[in-house]
Amino acid sequence: MAITTPISPEERGAALPTAHVSGSTKRKHRVDPMFYLFLLPTLILFTLAITLPAIMGIFYSFTDSIGFGEWSFVGLTNYAAMLTDPAILTSYGFTIGFALVTVLAVNAIAFLLAIALTSRIRGKVALRAVFVLPMVVSGIIIAFVFNFLFSNSLPGFAEAIGFTPLASSVLSNPDLAWLAIVIVTAWQAIPSALLIYIAGVLSVPGDVYEAAALDGASSWGQLRMITLPLVAGYVLINLVIGFKNFLNTYDIIVGLTDGGPGTSTRSVAMTIFTGFSSGDYAYQMANATVFFLIALVIALIQLRITRGKAAF
Protein backbone atom coordinates (compact mmCIF):
# COMPACT_ATOMS: atom_id res chain seq x y z
CA MET A 1 0.00 0.00 0.00
CA ALA A 2 1.49 3.34 -1.04
CA ILE A 3 2.00 5.95 1.61
CA THR A 4 1.04 9.47 0.54
CA THR A 5 2.93 12.30 2.16
CA PRO A 6 0.57 15.15 3.01
CA ILE A 7 1.35 18.57 1.57
CA SER A 8 1.77 21.24 4.15
CA PRO A 9 -0.13 24.56 3.85
CA GLU A 10 3.20 26.38 3.35
CA GLU A 11 4.04 24.21 0.32
CA ARG A 12 0.55 24.73 -1.15
CA GLY A 13 0.90 28.46 -0.69
CA ALA A 14 4.35 28.49 -2.30
CA ALA A 15 2.99 26.84 -5.46
CA LEU A 16 0.24 29.38 -6.00
CA PRO A 17 2.40 32.48 -6.84
CA THR A 18 4.03 30.54 -9.69
CA ALA A 19 0.88 30.57 -11.79
CA HIS A 20 0.31 34.19 -10.88
CA VAL A 21 3.83 35.14 -11.97
CA SER A 22 3.41 33.19 -15.19
CA GLY A 23 0.19 35.00 -15.95
CA SER A 24 1.68 38.39 -15.16
CA THR A 25 4.66 37.59 -17.37
CA LYS A 26 2.35 36.81 -20.25
CA ARG A 27 0.50 40.05 -19.66
CA LYS A 28 3.78 41.96 -19.74
CA HIS A 29 4.58 40.55 -23.19
CA ARG A 30 1.30 41.78 -24.69
CA VAL A 31 1.76 44.64 -27.16
CA ASP A 32 -0.14 47.79 -26.38
CA PRO A 33 -2.61 48.60 -29.20
CA MET A 34 -1.28 52.16 -29.20
CA PHE A 35 1.97 50.78 -30.59
CA TYR A 36 0.19 49.70 -33.77
CA LEU A 37 -1.60 53.02 -33.94
CA PHE A 38 1.70 54.93 -33.98
CA LEU A 39 3.26 52.38 -36.34
CA LEU A 40 0.47 52.65 -38.91
CA PRO A 41 1.46 56.05 -40.47
CA THR A 42 5.06 54.93 -40.91
CA LEU A 43 3.94 51.62 -42.39
CA ILE A 44 1.63 53.40 -44.85
CA LEU A 45 4.36 55.84 -45.94
CA PHE A 46 6.92 53.03 -46.32
CA THR A 47 4.45 51.00 -48.40
CA LEU A 48 3.60 53.92 -50.69
CA ALA A 49 7.21 55.14 -51.09
CA ILE A 50 9.16 51.85 -51.13
CA THR A 51 7.16 48.65 -51.29
CA LEU A 52 4.53 49.62 -53.87
CA PRO A 53 7.01 51.18 -56.37
CA ALA A 54 9.24 48.12 -56.01
CA ILE A 55 6.37 45.75 -56.78
CA MET A 56 5.31 47.90 -59.74
CA GLY A 57 8.89 47.94 -61.04
CA ILE A 58 9.16 44.15 -60.86
CA PHE A 59 5.79 43.89 -62.64
CA TYR A 60 6.87 46.20 -65.48
CA SER A 61 10.13 44.27 -65.91
CA PHE A 62 8.02 41.58 -67.60
CA THR A 63 6.58 44.05 -70.12
CA ASP A 64 7.81 46.25 -72.99
CA SER A 65 6.77 49.50 -71.30
CA ILE A 66 8.75 52.66 -72.01
CA GLY A 67 7.54 54.28 -68.82
CA PHE A 68 4.21 55.56 -70.07
CA GLY A 69 1.53 54.71 -72.61
CA GLU A 70 0.54 51.25 -73.74
CA TRP A 71 2.48 48.12 -72.94
CA SER A 72 2.24 44.36 -73.34
CA PHE A 73 3.71 41.35 -71.56
CA VAL A 74 6.96 39.93 -72.95
CA GLY A 75 7.69 37.41 -70.20
CA LEU A 76 11.38 36.80 -69.51
CA THR A 77 12.54 38.50 -72.70
CA ASN A 78 14.16 41.41 -70.86
CA TYR A 79 15.99 39.10 -68.48
CA ALA A 80 17.23 36.90 -71.32
CA ALA A 81 18.47 39.95 -73.26
CA MET A 82 20.55 41.06 -70.27
CA LEU A 83 22.67 37.92 -70.50
CA THR A 84 24.04 38.94 -73.91
CA ASP A 85 24.03 42.73 -73.58
CA PRO A 86 27.65 44.01 -73.57
CA ALA A 87 26.66 47.26 -71.81
CA ILE A 88 24.97 45.39 -68.95
CA LEU A 89 27.75 42.83 -68.58
CA THR A 90 30.43 45.54 -68.67
CA SER A 91 28.64 47.57 -65.98
CA TYR A 92 28.37 44.53 -63.71
CA GLY A 93 32.02 43.67 -64.30
CA PHE A 94 33.12 47.21 -63.48
CA THR A 95 30.86 47.49 -60.41
CA ILE A 96 31.89 44.17 -58.87
CA GLY A 97 35.60 44.72 -59.62
CA PHE A 98 35.46 48.27 -58.28
CA ALA A 99 33.65 47.11 -55.11
CA LEU A 100 36.19 44.34 -54.46
CA VAL A 101 39.25 46.56 -54.91
CA THR A 102 37.76 49.41 -52.88
CA VAL A 103 36.59 47.27 -49.97
CA LEU A 104 40.04 45.68 -49.65
CA ALA A 105 41.80 49.06 -49.80
CA VAL A 106 39.41 50.69 -47.34
CA ASN A 107 39.65 47.92 -44.76
CA ALA A 108 43.42 47.57 -44.97
CA ILE A 109 43.99 51.32 -44.49
CA ALA A 110 41.25 51.70 -41.85
CA PHE A 111 42.58 48.79 -39.81
CA LEU A 112 46.15 50.14 -39.81
CA LEU A 113 44.88 53.60 -38.86
CA ALA A 114 42.84 52.09 -36.03
CA ILE A 115 45.94 50.37 -34.66
CA ALA A 116 47.87 53.65 -34.86
CA LEU A 117 45.11 55.77 -33.34
CA THR A 118 44.66 53.42 -30.36
CA SER A 119 48.38 53.18 -29.59
CA ARG A 120 50.29 55.41 -27.22
CA ILE A 121 50.80 58.45 -29.43
CA ARG A 122 50.28 62.11 -28.70
CA GLY A 123 47.18 63.85 -30.01
CA LYS A 124 45.41 60.63 -30.99
CA VAL A 125 42.00 62.04 -29.99
CA ALA A 126 42.48 65.05 -32.28
CA LEU A 127 43.73 62.80 -35.07
CA ARG A 128 40.62 60.62 -34.78
CA ALA A 129 38.45 63.71 -35.30
CA VAL A 130 40.48 64.72 -38.36
CA PHE A 131 40.21 61.30 -39.97
CA VAL A 132 36.44 61.18 -39.41
CA LEU A 133 35.77 64.51 -41.18
CA PRO A 134 35.44 63.08 -44.73
CA MET A 135 32.47 61.01 -43.57
CA VAL A 136 30.30 64.09 -43.00
CA VAL A 137 30.92 65.67 -46.42
CA SER A 138 28.52 65.00 -49.30
CA GLY A 139 29.81 62.54 -51.88
CA ILE A 140 28.97 64.76 -54.85
CA ILE A 141 30.89 67.67 -53.30
CA ILE A 142 33.90 65.44 -52.70
CA ALA A 143 33.70 64.22 -56.29
CA PHE A 144 33.67 67.75 -57.74
CA VAL A 145 36.63 68.79 -55.58
CA PHE A 146 38.68 65.78 -56.64
CA ASN A 147 37.58 66.28 -60.24
CA PHE A 148 39.30 69.68 -60.16
CA LEU A 149 42.39 68.19 -58.50
CA PHE A 150 42.70 65.34 -61.01
CA SER A 151 41.94 67.56 -64.01
CA ASN A 152 44.01 70.64 -63.12
CA SER A 153 46.21 70.48 -60.02
CA LEU A 154 47.70 67.02 -60.52
CA PRO A 155 48.50 67.44 -64.26
CA GLY A 156 50.04 70.85 -63.55
CA PHE A 157 52.23 69.45 -60.79
CA ALA A 158 53.24 66.42 -62.90
CA GLU A 159 54.16 68.65 -65.82
CA ALA A 160 56.22 70.90 -63.53
CA ILE A 161 58.34 67.99 -62.30
CA GLY A 162 58.50 66.37 -65.74
CA PHE A 163 56.39 63.28 -64.91
CA THR A 164 54.66 62.86 -68.26
CA PRO A 165 52.36 59.88 -67.44
CA LEU A 166 50.26 62.17 -65.20
CA ALA A 167 50.65 65.33 -67.29
CA SER A 168 47.10 64.76 -68.59
CA SER A 169 43.99 64.11 -66.51
CA VAL A 170 43.64 60.53 -65.29
CA LEU A 171 39.87 60.96 -65.60
CA SER A 172 40.20 61.02 -69.40
CA ASN A 173 42.28 57.85 -69.44
CA PRO A 174 40.12 54.68 -69.74
CA ASP A 175 42.85 52.64 -68.04
CA LEU A 176 43.26 54.95 -65.02
CA ALA A 177 39.85 56.56 -64.49
CA TRP A 178 38.64 53.64 -62.36
CA LEU A 179 41.64 54.08 -60.06
CA ALA A 180 40.68 57.71 -59.42
CA ILE A 181 37.17 56.56 -58.45
CA VAL A 182 38.63 53.98 -56.05
CA ILE A 183 40.83 56.62 -54.41
CA VAL A 184 38.00 59.12 -53.89
CA THR A 185 35.51 56.49 -52.71
CA ALA A 186 38.04 55.06 -50.27
CA TRP A 187 38.87 58.54 -48.97
CA GLN A 188 35.22 59.01 -48.02
CA ALA A 189 34.56 55.46 -46.78
CA ILE A 190 37.62 54.95 -44.57
CA PRO A 191 36.25 56.95 -41.57
CA SER A 192 33.17 54.75 -41.07
CA ALA A 193 35.27 51.58 -41.21
CA LEU A 194 37.85 53.24 -38.94
CA LEU A 195 35.27 53.87 -36.21
CA ILE A 196 34.24 50.19 -36.21
CA TYR A 197 37.86 49.04 -36.04
CA ILE A 198 38.66 51.45 -33.20
CA ALA A 199 35.72 50.03 -31.24
CA GLY A 200 36.97 46.51 -31.95
CA VAL A 201 40.57 47.20 -30.94
CA LEU A 202 39.51 49.00 -27.75
CA SER A 203 37.34 46.01 -26.80
CA VAL A 204 40.43 43.77 -26.51
CA PRO A 205 41.42 43.54 -22.81
CA GLY A 206 44.73 45.20 -22.01
CA ASP A 207 45.70 42.28 -19.75
CA VAL A 208 46.04 40.09 -22.82
CA TYR A 209 48.68 42.39 -24.31
CA GLU A 210 50.49 42.65 -20.97
CA ALA A 211 50.65 38.87 -20.66
CA ALA A 212 51.91 38.57 -24.24
CA ALA A 213 54.58 41.21 -23.61
CA LEU A 214 55.76 39.33 -20.51
CA ASP A 215 56.07 36.20 -22.65
CA GLY A 216 58.32 38.13 -25.05
CA ALA A 217 55.85 38.67 -27.89
CA SER A 218 56.84 41.46 -30.28
CA SER A 219 54.46 44.16 -31.49
CA TRP A 220 54.00 42.31 -34.78
CA GLY A 221 53.38 39.05 -32.90
CA GLN A 222 50.74 40.71 -30.72
CA LEU A 223 49.04 42.14 -33.80
CA ARG A 224 49.06 38.81 -35.64
CA MET A 225 48.24 36.47 -32.75
CA ILE A 226 46.02 38.64 -30.53
CA THR A 227 44.53 41.67 -32.26
CA LEU A 228 43.58 40.10 -35.59
CA PRO A 229 41.87 36.99 -34.15
CA LEU A 230 39.96 39.01 -31.54
CA VAL A 231 38.68 41.62 -34.02
CA ALA A 232 37.97 39.12 -36.81
CA GLY A 233 34.22 39.67 -36.36
CA TYR A 234 34.62 43.41 -36.92
CA VAL A 235 36.71 42.77 -40.03
CA LEU A 236 34.06 40.49 -41.50
CA ILE A 237 31.28 42.97 -40.76
CA ASN A 238 33.24 45.81 -42.39
CA LEU A 239 33.95 43.70 -45.48
CA VAL A 240 30.30 42.74 -46.03
CA ILE A 241 28.88 46.19 -45.28
CA GLY A 242 31.52 47.91 -47.41
CA PHE A 243 31.05 45.62 -50.39
CA LYS A 244 27.26 46.12 -50.34
CA ASN A 245 27.64 49.90 -50.12
CA PHE A 246 30.21 50.11 -52.91
CA LEU A 247 27.95 48.18 -55.25
CA ASN A 248 25.53 51.12 -55.00
CA THR A 249 28.11 53.86 -55.61
CA TYR A 250 26.61 56.51 -57.86
CA ASP A 251 27.23 60.14 -56.87
CA ILE A 252 31.03 59.95 -56.79
CA ILE A 253 31.16 58.34 -60.24
CA VAL A 254 28.78 60.97 -61.63
CA GLY A 255 30.84 63.81 -60.20
CA LEU A 256 34.18 62.40 -61.36
CA THR A 257 33.67 60.78 -64.76
CA ASP A 258 29.92 60.59 -65.43
CA GLY A 259 30.56 57.02 -66.52
CA GLY A 260 33.33 57.91 -68.96
CA PRO A 261 35.58 57.91 -70.80
CA GLY A 262 32.95 56.31 -73.00
CA THR A 263 31.26 53.77 -70.76
CA SER A 264 34.43 52.44 -69.09
CA THR A 265 33.38 53.55 -65.57
CA ARG A 266 29.61 53.20 -65.86
CA SER A 267 28.26 51.32 -62.86
CA VAL A 268 25.09 49.25 -62.68
CA ALA A 269 23.24 52.09 -60.90
CA MET A 270 24.24 54.55 -63.64
CA THR A 271 23.15 52.11 -66.35
CA ILE A 272 19.75 51.74 -64.70
CA PHE A 273 19.14 55.48 -64.32
CA THR A 274 20.37 56.21 -67.85
CA GLY A 275 17.98 53.63 -69.27
CA PHE A 276 15.00 55.27 -67.60
CA SER A 277 15.51 58.41 -69.69
CA SER A 278 16.27 56.64 -72.96
CA GLY A 279 13.10 54.58 -73.43
CA ASP A 280 14.44 51.36 -71.86
CA TYR A 281 12.21 51.55 -68.81
CA ALA A 282 11.07 47.92 -68.67
CA TYR A 283 14.49 46.61 -69.69
CA GLN A 284 16.26 48.55 -66.96
CA MET A 285 13.58 47.53 -64.49
CA ALA A 286 14.64 43.96 -65.16
CA ASN A 287 18.22 45.06 -64.57
CA ALA A 288 17.19 46.77 -61.33
CA THR A 289 15.34 43.65 -60.18
CA VAL A 290 18.42 41.47 -60.66
CA PHE A 291 20.57 44.08 -58.93
CA PHE A 292 18.05 44.22 -56.05
CA LEU A 293 18.22 40.45 -55.60
CA ILE A 294 22.01 40.58 -55.45
CA ALA A 295 21.89 43.36 -52.84
CA LEU A 296 19.23 41.43 -50.89
CA VAL A 297 21.41 38.33 -50.67
CA ILE A 298 24.35 40.42 -49.44
CA ALA A 299 22.08 42.16 -46.90
CA LEU A 300 20.90 38.79 -45.55
CA ILE A 301 24.52 37.67 -45.21
CA GLN A 302 25.31 40.94 -43.43
CA LEU A 303 22.39 40.43 -41.04
CA ARG A 304 23.46 36.89 -40.22
CA ILE A 305 27.07 37.98 -39.60
CA THR A 306 26.00 40.93 -37.44
CA ARG A 307 23.80 38.72 -35.25
CA GLY A 308 26.62 36.25 -34.79
CA LYS A 309 29.31 38.81 -34.04
CA ALA A 310 29.50 37.83 -30.41
CA ALA A 311 30.67 34.38 -31.47
CA PHE A 312 33.99 35.74 -32.71
VENHU-V222223 format. One record per backbone hydrogen bond with DSSP energy under -1.0 kcal/mol. NH is the residue of the N-H (numbers start at 1). CO is the residue of the C=O. E is the energy in kcal/mol with one decimal. If there is no record, write none. Layout:
NH,CO,E + NH,CO,E
//
This chain:
12,8,-2.0 + 13,9,-2.2 + 14,10,-1.9 + 15,11,-1.2 + 20,16,-1.3 + 21,17,-3.0 + 22,18,-2.5 + 23,19,-2.4 + 24,20,-2.4 + 25,21,-2.5 + 26,22,-2.0 + 27,23,-2.1 + 28,24,-2.0 + 29,25,-1.3 + 35,32,-1.9 + 37,33,-1.5 + 38,34,-2.3 + 39,35,-1.8 + 40,36,-1.8 + 43,39,-2.5 + 44,40,-2.5 + 45,41,-2.5 + 46,42,-2.7 + 47,43,-2.2 + 48,44,-2.5 + 49,45,-2.5 + 50,46,-2.5 + 51,46,-1.6 + 52,47,-3.4 + 54,50,-1.9 + 55,51,-2.4 + 56,52,-2.5 + 57,53,-2.5 + 58,54,-2.3 + 59,55,-2.2 + 60,56,-2.6 + 61,57,-1.1 + 62,59,-1.5 + 63,60,-1.7 + 64,72,-1.4 + 74,62,-2.8 + 75,62,-1.2 + 77,74,-1.3 + 80,76,-2.6 + 81,77,-2.3 + 82,78,-1.3 + 84,81,-1.1 + 89,85,-2.5 + 90,86,-2.6 + 91,87,-2.0 + 92,88,-2.2 + 93,89,-2.4 + 94,90,-2.8 + 95,91,-2.5 + 96,92,-2.6 + 97,93,-2.2 + 98,94,-3.0 + 99,95,-2.4 + 100,96,-2.3 + 101,97,-2.4 + 102,98,-2.5 + 103,99,-2.4 + 104,100,-1.8 + 105,101,-2.2 + 106,102,-3.0 + 107,103,-2.0 + 108,104,-2.1 + 109,105,-2.3 + 110,106,-2.7 + 111,107,-2.2 + 112,108,-1.9 + 113,109,-2.4 + 114,110,-2.3 + 115,111,-2.1 + 116,112,-2.1 + 117,113,-3.0 + 121,119,-1.9 + 127,123,-2.2 + 128,124,-2.1 + 129,125,-1.6 + 130,126,-1.9 + 131,127,-2.4 + 132,128,-1.3 + 135,132,-1.6 + 136,133,-1.8 + 137,134,-1.0 + 142,138,-2.2 + 143,139,-2.3 + 144,140,-2.0 + 145,141,-2.1 + 146,142,-2.5 + 147,143,-2.1 + 148,144,-1.7 + 149,145,-1.9 + 150,146,-3.1 + 151,147,-1.9 + 152,148,-2.3 + 153,148,-1.1 + 154,149,-3.4 + 156,152,-2.1 + 157,153,-2.4 + 158,154,-2.7 + 159,155,-2.4 + 160,156,-1.7 + 161,157,-1.7 + 163,158,-2.9 + 164,162,-1.2 + 166,163,-1.2 + 167,164,-1.8 + 172,169,-1.1 + 173,170,-1.2 + 176,173,-1.2 + 177,173,-2.4 + 180,176,-1.5 + 181,177,-1.6 + 182,178,-2.1 + 183,179,-2.3 + 184,180,-2.2 + 185,181,-2.5 + 186,182,-2.6 + 187,183,-2.2 + 188,184,-1.6 + 189,185,-2.1 + 190,186,-2.3 + 193,189,-1.5 + 194,190,-2.7 + 195,191,-2.2 + 196,192,-1.3 + 197,193,-2.2 + 198,194,-2.6 + 199,195,-2.0 + 200,196,-2.0 + 201,197,-2.9 + 202,198,-2.5 + 204,201,-1.3 + 210,206,-2.1 + 211,207,-2.5 + 212,208,-2.0 + 213,209,-2.6 + 214,210,-2.1 + 215,211,-1.5 + 216,213,-1.4 + 217,212,-2.7 + 222,218,-2.5 + 223,219,-2.1 + 224,220,-2.4 + 225,221,-2.8 + 226,222,-1.8 + 227,222,-2.2 + 228,223,-2.4 + 230,226,-2.0 + 231,227,-1.7 + 235,231,-2.0 + 236,232,-2.3 + 237,233,-2.1 + 238,234,-2.4 + 239,235,-2.3 + 240,236,-2.2 + 241,237,-2.7 + 242,238,-2.5 + 243,239,-2.3 + 244,240,-2.1 + 245,241,-2.3 + 246,242,-2.6 + 247,243,-1.4 + 249,246,-1.2 + 254,250,-2.3 + 255,251,-2.4 + 256,252,-1.8 + 257,253,-2.2 + 258,253,-2.5 + 260,257,-1.8 + 264,261,-2.0 + 265,259,-1.7 + 266,263,-1.2 + 271,267,-2.2 + 272,268,-2.3 + 273,269,-2.3 + 274,270,-2.6 + 275,271,-1.9 + 276,272,-1.3 + 280,275,-2.0 + 282,65,-2.1 + 284,280,-2.9 + 285,281,-1.8 + 286,282,-1.8 + 287,283,-1.6 + 288,284,-2.8 + 289,285,-2.2 + 290,286,-2.1 + 291,287,-2.3 + 292,288,-2.4 + 293,289,-2.1 + 294,290,-2.0 + 295,291,-2.3 + 296,292,-2.5 + 297,293,-2.1 + 298,294,-2.0 + 299,295,-2.4 + 300,296,-2.3 + 301,297,-2.1 + 302,298,-2.6 + 303,299,-2.4 + 304,300,-2.2 + 305,301,-2.5 + 306,302,-2.7 + 307,303,-2.1 + 308,304,-1.5 + 309,306,-1.2 + 311,308,-1.6 + 312,309,-1.7
//
